[in-house]
């Protein structure tokens, strides 16, 4: 498999997760053409390689518990009733840190990389997300949560 296939996979996976995050928690239809552009059909009715790879990336995300869906659209043009899983939501909203920078949640970093067309950063963020997904069930060091100060409110009694 060439590096181009992996880069396309990361791009398709990132676009799919960002689209579903923007619609979360509402189930929606995710079409291949919304992720990678119009499907080009050959004379036998099969989709082009780019479109098929995009569809398979969505199925892969489902198989690895990052999205769920109700059904597959006819001719593999998309997923109906797609939504992020709890795991994907937590991974996307979890912090990551660029070298020498402050922590930022993955979804913000991913959206910024997409906005600025920094595809190498999309690749890096998705690699980090998939690595974190592999470690999902591993024991993690628990850090104490910082509790905010409570604010005392005076309630006036009515007569």
trRosetta pair geometry for C-beta under 8 A, 3 or more apart (Angstrom, degrees):
i j d omega theta_ij theta_ji phi_ij phi_ji
1 5 4.9 -94 -175 62 97 144
1 6 6.7 99 135 -44 116 91
2 5 5.2 112 62 -2 72 96
2 6 7.7 -140 104 3 48 86
3 6 5.6 -57 -156 39 43 111
3 7 6.2 44 148 -21 73 105
4 7 5.6 -52 -144 38 33 112
4 8 6.3 35 155 -19 65 105
5 8 5.8 -55 -150 37 29 111
5 9 6.3 33 151 -22 64 106
5 53 7.0 -133 -147 -137 82 143
6 9 5.4 -50 -147 34 33 115
6 10 6.4 33 154 -18 65 103
7 10 5.9 -52 -148 36 31 109
7 11 6.4 32 153 -19 64 107
7 119 7.1 48 -167 160 110 121
7 123 6.3 -39 -121 -91 76 121
8 11 5.6 -55 -147 38 32 113
8 12 6.2 29 156 -16 67 107
8 50 7.1 -117 -157 -134 142 78
8 53 5.8 26 125 127 130 143
8 54 7.9 -89 163 -70 102 72
9 12 5.9 -57 -145 40 28 108
9 13 6.1 26 157 -17 65 110
9 53 6.9 -99 -79 171 73 107
9 57 5.3 175 -144 -102 69 116
9 60 7.8 -6 -157 51 112 157
10 13 5.8 -55 -142 40 28 111
10 14 6.1 30 157 -20 64 108
10 122 6.2 134 136 129 109 94
10 123 5.0 70 121 -111 164 63
10 126 4.3 158 -153 71 98 157
10 127 7.5 -20 -116 -46 133 73
11 14 5.8 -57 -147 37 27 110
11 15 6.3 25 156 -17 63 108
11 36 7.9 94 114 -96 110 97
11 119 6.8 -16 -88 -142 109 107
11 122 6.3 55 -97 128 65 145
12 15 5.8 -54 -145 37 30 110
12 16 6.2 30 156 -20 64 108
12 35 5.6 60 -142 159 77 129
12 36 6.1 -20 -100 -57 99 117
12 53 6.8 -173 -24 123 160 86
12 54 4.6 -158 -130 -124 136 71
12 57 4.0 103 106 63 128 165
12 58 7.5 -93 154 -43 110 73
13 16 5.8 -56 -148 37 29 112
13 17 6.3 24 158 -15 65 108
13 57 5.2 -122 -62 177 76 117
13 60 7.5 -61 -91 82 112 114
13 61 6.0 155 -133 -70 91 116
13 126 5.9 106 87 -144 121 134
14 17 6.0 -58 -144 40 28 106
14 18 6.1 24 159 -16 65 111
14 110 5.8 -162 -154 -163 107 118
14 114 6.8 -179 141 -72 125 117
14 122 5.1 -50 -54 -167 173 109
14 125 7.4 79 -110 85 123 112
14 126 5.4 -90 -65 -72 101 122
15 18 5.9 -59 -143 40 27 108
15 19 6.2 29 157 -21 64 109
15 35 4.6 130 110 -145 133 84
15 36 7.5 153 60 -57 161 67
15 114 7.6 131 -88 -120 70 137
16 19 5.8 -57 -148 35 27 111
16 20 6.4 18 157 -11 63 109
16 30 6.3 68 -139 -180 87 148
16 35 5.9 0 -66 -108 78 133
16 57 6.7 -179 -12 117 143 107
16 58 5.5 -179 -121 -98 153 85
16 61 6.2 -155 105 -11 143 163
16 67 7.1 -84 148 -33 116 156
17 20 5.9 -59 -146 42 30 107
17 21 6.1 35 154 -24 66 108
17 61 7.2 -161 -65 -137 91 146
17 66 6.9 -47 -96 158 109 122
17 67 7.5 -139 -96 -55 68 116
17 84 7.1 72 -146 -100 71 109
17 88 6.4 -145 -134 -170 105 122
17 92 6.4 -177 167 -86 118 128
17 110 7.5 -36 92 153 117 165
17 129 7.9 42 -150 162 179 165
18 21 5.5 -51 -142 35 31 114
18 22 6.4 34 156 -22 63 104
18 107 7.1 143 -110 -149 75 86
18 110 6.1 -152 -77 125 112 122
18 111 6.3 140 -134 -83 125 80
18 114 6.6 -5 -70 -19 171 163
19 22 5.9 -56 -153 32 28 112
19 23 6.8 7 154 -2 62 111
19 30 6.1 119 108 -122 138 110
19 34 6.7 95 -123 132 155 122
19 35 7.2 -92 -17 -87 148 85
20 23 5.9 -68 -148 47 34 100
20 24 6.3 61 149 -58 67 89
20 28 7.6 -171 -115 47 67 107
20 30 6.8 -33 -67 -74 93 137
20 67 6.0 -128 -89 -112 173 121
20 82 6.1 -92 -102 131 117 104
20 83 6.4 144 -161 -146 112 29
20 84 4.7 139 134 -49 121 87
20 88 7.5 9 99 127 134 146
21 24 5.4 -25 -147 -11 34 122
21 84 6.2 54 -79 -47 60 145
21 89 7.6 147 -113 -111 85 67
21 92 5.7 -144 -98 159 135 163
21 107 5.6 -174 -176 -132 163 133
23 26 5.2 -91 165 65 89 96
23 28 4.9 -50 161 -1 160 141
23 83 7.8 -113 101 -113 103 71
24 83 6.9 108 -114 -158 71 85
24 84 5.3 -23 -96 24 120 120
24 89 6.6 135 -151 -103 155 110
25 83 6.5 41 -169 -157 58 126
25 84 7.8 -93 -117 49 61 92
26 83 7.3 -159 101 -103 25 109
27 70 7.1 59 -178 -21 143 113
27 81 4.4 -1 171 -155 130 60
27 82 6.5 142 -158 57 74 27
27 83 4.6 -66 -96 -47 70 113
28 81 7.6 125 38 -111 11 19
28 82 6.2 -45 69 57 60 80
28 83 7.5 109 16 -74 67 72
29 73 7.2 68 -154 -61 112 127
29 78 5.8 62 175 130 90 136
29 79 7.0 176 -151 90 54 48
29 80 5.0 -16 -105 -113 89 61
29 81 7.5 14 -78 -21 60 38
29 82 7.0 93 -130 14 20 99
30 34 6.5 -119 -163 62 59 133
30 35 7.2 46 172 -44 98 113
30 58 6.6 173 104 -128 129 141
30 69 7.8 -98 29 -101 109 127
30 78 5.4 -172 94 -164 49 103
30 79 5.0 5 53 53 96 93
30 82 4.6 -34 0 39 115 153
31 34 4.6 98 65 -3 85 103
31 35 7.4 -164 97 -3 50 85
31 73 7.3 -3 -107 16 79 161
31 77 5.9 -10 -146 147 89 87
31 78 3.7 -60 -106 -74 49 143
32 35 5.9 -68 -158 39 37 107
32 36 6.3 -36 172 38 76 99
32 39 5.9 59 94 -68 126 111
32 47 7.5 2 113 -153 167 158
32 51 5.1 71 155 -159 141 86
32 54 4.9 116 -148 99 92 125
32 55 5.2 -35 -88 -64 124 87
32 58 7.8 -114 -87 -9 76 137
32 76 7.6 49 -38 135 137 73
32 77 5.6 -112 16 -166 109 50
32 78 5.6 -135 -15 -71 69 75
33 36 7.3 -82 -122 63 27 60
33 37 6.2 -42 -150 137 65 19
33 38 5.2 25 -132 -102 114 36
33 39 5.7 -86 -69 -21 98 82
33 51 7.7 -3 -71 -123 64 111
33 77 7.3 -8 -11 -171 96 96
33 78 7.9 -63 18 -60 75 115
34 78 7.6 54 18 -107 108 130
35 54 5.2 157 94 -167 128 128
35 58 7.7 -151 -31 -57 164 114
36 50 5.7 -162 152 153 140 101
36 51 6.4 -170 81 -97 126 55
36 54 4.3 -130 0 -77 137 148
37 50 7.8 -1 56 124 105 133
39 47 5.0 -59 -164 -132 114 108
39 48 6.8 179 -166 21 62 90
39 51 4.3 81 -121 -123 85 159
39 77 6.5 -94 -23 -122 155 92
40 47 7.2 102 66 -161 49 62
40 48 4.2 35 64 -29 97 129
40 50 8.0 51 26 47 105 108
40 51 6.9 -180 30 -15 64 131
41 45 6.0 -14 -173 -139 118 35
41 46 6.9 142 -154 69 69 29
41 47 6.2 -48 -98 -97 63 48
41 48 7.6 -106 -73 -29 20 76
42 45 7.2 -52 70 17 68 17
42 46 5.1 -7 38 59 109 84
42 47 7.9 149 -1 -137 83 2
42 48 7.1 125 -42 -77 89 63
45 75 7.6 -103 168 -129 98 118
46 52 7.7 -2 171 -65 91 130
47 51 4.1 -102 167 89 125 126
47 52 4.9 156 86 -54 110 84
47 55 7.4 95 66 -6 159 135
47 75 7.5 122 -43 161 107 96
47 76 6.9 -111 -2 84 137 109
47 77 7.9 158 -74 -91 138 68
48 51 5.1 88 59 13 77 103
48 52 7.0 -149 94 -5 36 92
49 52 5.8 -60 -143 41 30 109
49 53 6.0 32 158 -22 67 108
50 53 5.9 -55 -147 35 26 111
50 54 6.6 29 152 -21 61 105
51 54 5.6 -51 -150 32 33 114
51 55 6.5 33 152 -17 65 103
52 55 5.7 -52 -150 36 34 111
52 56 6.2 32 153 -16 66 108
52 76 7.3 39 -120 117 69 140
53 56 5.7 -56 -145 41 31 111
53 57 6.4 41 152 -27 64 101
54 57 5.6 -49 -152 27 31 115
54 58 7.0 31 150 -17 61 100
55 58 5.8 -54 -159 32 35 111
55 59 6.7 32 147 -15 67 104
55 76 4.9 59 -167 164 160 105
55 77 7.6 -78 -93 -114 125 12
55 78 7.6 -111 -112 -80 93 32
56 59 5.4 -50 -147 38 39 113
56 60 6.2 47 151 -25 67 102
57 60 5.5 -49 -147 33 32 116
57 61 6.6 38 152 -22 63 100
58 61 5.7 -49 -152 31 33 113
58 62 6.7 33 149 -17 62 103
58 67 7.2 -54 -165 65 74 144
58 78 7.8 8 66 -146 176 50
58 79 5.7 -154 155 -21 138 128
58 82 7.6 -54 -168 -117 119 147
59 62 5.6 -55 -155 36 36 113
59 63 6.3 36 149 -20 68 105
60 63 5.6 -53 -145 37 33 111
60 64 6.3 12 159 -2 66 111
61 64 6.2 -70 -146 50 27 98
61 66 4.4 -81 -172 70 84 115
61 67 4.8 33 126 17 113 107
61 88 7.8 45 -178 -91 106 137
62 65 7.7 41 -179 -73 32 23
62 66 7.2 -94 -72 54 25 69
62 67 5.3 -60 -81 77 69 81
62 68 6.4 105 -135 -105 93 35
62 69 6.2 -59 -101 9 136 101
62 79 7.7 170 -55 -115 136 154
64 133 6.4 51 158 155 116 143
65 85 5.5 -71 170 53 70 171
65 87 5.3 46 129 38 104 150
65 88 7.8 -164 128 -36 61 90
65 133 7.9 165 69 -162 93 113
66 84 7.2 -44 166 -145 62 72
66 85 5.9 -142 -158 27 15 111
66 87 6.4 -93 -100 93 53 106
66 88 4.1 97 -162 -78 70 115
66 91 7.6 -52 -124 41 100 142
66 133 6.8 -37 -73 -117 111 143
67 79 7.7 95 130 105 130 164
67 82 5.7 8 172 -167 124 97
67 83 6.7 162 -157 82 80 32
67 84 5.8 -57 -104 -108 75 39
67 85 6.1 -145 -93 -17 19 86
67 88 6.2 24 -62 -27 62 161
68 82 7.2 167 88 -143 40 52
68 83 6.0 -17 60 60 84 81
68 85 5.7 94 -20 -74 96 92
69 72 7.4 81 116 -69 136 58
69 79 4.0 -73 -128 179 158 119
69 80 6.5 108 -177 66 104 41
69 81 5.4 120 -164 83 60 78
69 82 4.3 -17 -96 -89 98 71
69 83 7.6 155 -85 15 52 62
70 80 5.5 -60 64 102 100 85
70 81 3.0 35 3 57 113 150
70 82 7.9 -112 9 -52 72 44
71 79 7.6 162 87 -159 38 59
71 80 4.8 -6 63 54 85 112
71 81 6.6 69 18 25 71 116
72 76 6.4 -17 174 -105 119 58
72 78 7.8 165 -160 92 57 36
72 79 6.2 -40 -108 -106 56 63
72 80 7.4 -165 -89 13 6 87
73 76 7.2 112 75 -133 76 9
73 77 4.7 -69 101 61 127 84
73 78 4.4 31 13 59 137 75
73 79 6.9 -113 -9 -67 91 15
73 80 5.8 118 -62 -36 83 97
74 77 6.9 7 78 13 56 107
79 82 4.3 77 107 -61 118 119
84 88 4.2 -128 -164 87 97 124
84 89 5.0 117 126 -57 130 83
84 92 7.3 -57 -148 4 150 140
85 88 4.9 99 51 7 74 99
85 89 7.1 -135 96 -4 40 88
86 89 5.7 -56 -149 37 32 113
86 90 6.3 29 155 -16 67 107
87 90 6.0 -59 -149 38 27 107
87 91 6.2 24 156 -16 65 110
87 133 6.9 79 159 -127 120 89
87 136 6.2 0 -144 -132 119 146
88 91 5.7 -57 -143 41 31 110
88 92 6.0 28 160 -18 67 110
89 92 6.0 -59 -145 39 25 108
89 93 6.2 3 163 -1 63 115
90 93 6.3 -69 -141 48 25 97
90 94 6.1 41 156 -43 64 105
91 94 5.7 -45 -144 14 28 119
91 106 6.6 -27 147 39 66 154
91 129 5.4 93 159 -152 122 89
91 132 5.5 149 -133 102 105 127
91 133 6.1 -2 -98 -71 155 83
91 136 7.9 -56 -70 -92 114 106
92 105 7.2 49 144 160 54 104
92 106 5.2 -120 -148 79 40 110
92 107 4.3 52 171 -57 97 104
92 110 7.6 -60 -143 16 90 142
92 129 7.3 23 -82 -125 59 128
93 105 5.1 -24 -159 -160 43 135
93 106 7.3 -66 -32 38 10 88
93 107 6.2 -9 -79 1 52 121
94 105 6.5 133 74 -141 20 80
94 106 6.1 24 64 -7 71 111
94 132 6.9 -177 73 -176 150 160
95 103 3.9 17 -175 176 130 122
95 104 6.6 130 -144 66 78 17
95 105 5.7 -64 -90 -88 52 53
95 106 7.6 164 -145 -31 11 71
96 103 6.8 151 72 -150 22 77
96 104 6.6 -34 62 68 72 68
96 105 7.4 78 13 -159 78 20
96 106 5.2 74 -8 -80 121 79
96 109 6.0 -67 63 5 119 157
96 125 7.0 151 72 -130 167 81
96 128 5.6 71 -126 142 141 153
97 101 6.3 177 -170 77 72 79
97 102 7.3 -104 -128 145 92 20
97 103 4.7 -53 -79 -93 91 67
97 104 7.5 126 -99 17 44 68
98 101 4.1 22 68 34 97 130
98 104 7.5 7 -5 22 96 114
98 109 7.5 164 -44 -127 106 131
101 104 7.4 -24 130 -12 119 109
104 108 5.2 -109 169 82 105 121
104 109 5.1 123 102 -57 119 98
105 108 5.0 86 64 9 82 104
105 109 7.1 -159 93 -4 40 90
106 109 5.6 -60 -147 41 34 110
106 110 5.9 34 156 -22 70 109
106 125 6.0 139 -156 -169 88 106
106 128 7.1 -160 -115 97 118 117
106 129 5.8 110 -166 -81 153 105
107 110 5.6 -53 -142 38 30 113
107 111 6.2 31 157 -18 64 106
108 111 5.9 -53 -145 38 29 109
108 112 6.3 29 155 -18 63 107
109 112 5.8 -56 -148 37 29 112
109 113 6.3 30 154 -19 64 107
109 121 7.4 -128 166 164 93 114
109 125 5.4 176 113 -108 114 134
110 113 5.7 -53 -146 36 30 110
110 114 6.3 29 155 -16 64 106
110 122 6.7 75 -143 -122 74 72
110 125 5.0 -176 -83 130 82 155
110 126 7.7 88 -113 -59 115 75
111 114 5.7 -54 -146 39 32 111
111 115 6.1 36 154 -24 66 107
112 115 5.6 -52 -143 35 30 114
112 116 6.3 7 164 1 65 111
112 118 7.7 -4 124 33 74 127
112 121 7.9 -57 97 123 88 147
113 116 6.4 -68 -142 50 25 94
113 118 4.4 -96 -148 71 73 101
113 119 7.4 124 164 -85 102 21
113 121 3.8 -145 -121 98 125 115
113 122 4.7 172 129 -61 132 70
113 125 6.2 -160 4 -4 155 139
114 117 7.5 24 -174 -78 30 36
114 122 6.4 81 -69 -88 71 120
118 121 4.0 21 126 19 114 120
118 122 6.8 150 97 -21 66 81
119 122 5.1 -42 -147 29 45 117
119 123 6.5 51 152 -21 67 99
120 123 5.6 -49 -155 33 34 117
120 124 6.5 35 148 -18 64 105
121 124 5.4 -51 -145 37 38 113
121 125 6.1 37 156 -19 69 105
122 125 5.9 -56 -145 39 28 108
122 126 6.2 23 158 -14 64 110
123 126 6.1 -60 -145 40 24 106
123 127 6.3 29 154 -22 62 107
124 127 5.7 -53 -149 33 29 114
124 128 6.5 29 153 -18 63 106
125 128 5.6 -55 -153 36 32 113
125 129 6.3 33 150 -20 66 105
126 129 5.4 -49 -144 36 36 113
126 130 6.2 33 157 -16 67 104
127 130 6.0 -57 -146 40 28 106
127 131 6.2 31 153 -21 64 107
128 131 5.7 -53 -146 35 29 113
128 132 6.4 29 154 -18 64 106
129 132 5.7 -56 -150 37 30 111
129 133 6.4 35 149 -24 64 104
130 133 5.3 -47 -147 31 36 117
130 134 6.7 41 152 -22 63 98
131 134 5.7 -51 -156 30 34 113
131 135 6.7 18 151 -6 65 109
132 135 5.8 -64 -148 46 35 104
132 136 7.1 73 146 -66 62 72
133 136 5.6 -6 -162 -39 39 113
135 138 4.5 -51 -166 21 74 128
135 140 7.9 94 148 -77 108 100
